[in-house]
């Protein structure tokens, strides 16, 4: 366990100072091994949910290795940390899953103290063995440096290979590398300490709310169900061909109609989940008839809310078809889709029991973040906008927006004609071809973009880009009185 902690610290200092890529996986593997060895020494067994959290956390760290965009990478790293913490704590209740996902922070100081005491205890009884290990390590380092230097000076190709594999650390980066070493040390010790002695956050419980009478509890929810049903009936009329009448009465076209209601429907979905949580807290609990009433009323509400989710997603589809896809639009659509999954899980819990519901929702959130990152949102945004441009060239493409996308968008933007292509890729080319990012901090998206741009670099000096960025209405934004729409 101690050697795994040391490996995590050294690898953190060497690889984490130049950006994020496959280096996160390189550092996470010895940290996971340290936790495994500590758990095994403490007599803990590997359970299915523990394996699920651990494998999911490591899978999420593949997103920085594959995608260049920073925002899905941030979500993936945060989710990986949460799943790793859950794997170590083994929580199953609502509060356990919520607090357990942040539990590693609570173990940082105790983990360092525990590590110092462990090293001191081992050093007192095995000074000779530690001395032999240090001497062996020193000899190996000297041999690697001497013969590595000789071989590098003898062959330029070997020197290039060695230079590409080894981190480029200067003396000025010393404080930063020391900080990363300490960060890796503290994180690995916290993980190992938690694996050996996890805090049982499931022990924290909330007292159930006071049960209400059937009429008092059910009547407001039945009224809410009727309101949902009336709204859904109108949506079905519109979807089945009654839109022309709605447009005649409201004066809104498809895109305006879609934009008008999406955010309200998103909030309606969120508030419905809150209503369900509060209703379950104060639900009547007298017997089988009460359970049947609760399942019928809340099940109906969940089904109706699923139709609202579908309506919201349809509205977003209409709006994107008219004005193009952006990061905000794809993010909120993904959020709405995940809320629909949560509603399905709640329905399943009403039928099969709610024992696994907290962990199932956590798994769905992590799976959503993983899918979001692997699908490459920047690539999807570029692909959708390029397809719209190819289908309706008169509509144009918002160069000012797509030029700020990450390297993941290069394969799609590469299909644009000139001068749109060069204007859209000029910034990315400067970052990809002239950047000095080492292999372990380079994503597959960056490598693919570099290969494309080396074969077909951008053309011209950028003078045509001013016209493309300023003439006419910027595509991707609905025209407004002041010409600006953040949605």
C-alpha angles and dihedrals in degrees: 000000000000092000090051090051090050091049090051091052095048094045091048091054093046103041112023098065099076104052138286127299134104087339090084090061091045090055096040096056098065090041089055090048090053090054091046094052092046092049092048092050089051092052097249117151126220108253127195094250091047090053090047093054093044096048091044092051093051091046090054089056088063089072094074089048092054106032132054098199112106100211099061088041091056092050091048095050093048091048091047090054090050093049092047090053091049090050090056097044100039096214123177109169126080094258091039093055092044098047095032091061087064097034096107090073089062091055100053099091096036089047093055092048090047091050094050091050091048093051092047092050093049094044092055093057102035110036092140093053093048090049091052091049092051092048092049092050092048092050092049092050092049092050092048093049095046099045094035090056092048094049092045091053091047097052127031093201091054090047091054091048092049092046092051093050098045120073116251102233122166130197091252089062091057097107091046092049091048090052091051090049090053091045092053091046094050093044095049092046091049090052093048093046092050091048090053097043112013122189110241100227089174087078089074107086136174120226111244118253122257108275115243130215118271097250094041091050102038103040098070091046093049089052089050090050090052090051091051091048092052091050092047091050089058090048091053090051090054094045093047095055107287095110094102090062091049091049091050091053099041103028091225125136123217096274095045091047090050094047093047094062111027098086092044090052091048090054090045089056093049093047091048090058089051090049090051092050093050092043091054090050093056099030119133112262104187101121146296094323090055091049090050091050092049093049093047097048098041093038090055090048091051093050092049090047090053088058088051089052090052090049092051092050091048090052090051090050090054092048094047091048089056103038107017136248124296135177092258093050096048091046096053091043089053089048091052091048091052091050087056089054089051090053091051090051090051089052090050090049089054089057104035102024135270099255095110098031099103093049093041091055090048090051091049091051092050092045089050092052091047093049091045091055097042092049088058106229093204089052091050091049092052092044094052094047093047091050090051090050092050092048096042108021090170089067091061126205128269100247091176089062104038094046089068094055119109129258089273088077095057098093091056097040089049088073093063118107122243134306090019092057096054093044092051095047102038096094094042091050091054091051097043103039099036098037121106099216115153121232095258092056096044119098126216088247091059092047092051092047090050091052092051095046094047089057095043112020120189118274134224131016099279100260093125090054093072091060093047092049098048110028116097128342115332108247114233094045128083110236113251135179092267094036094244131104119165091197 
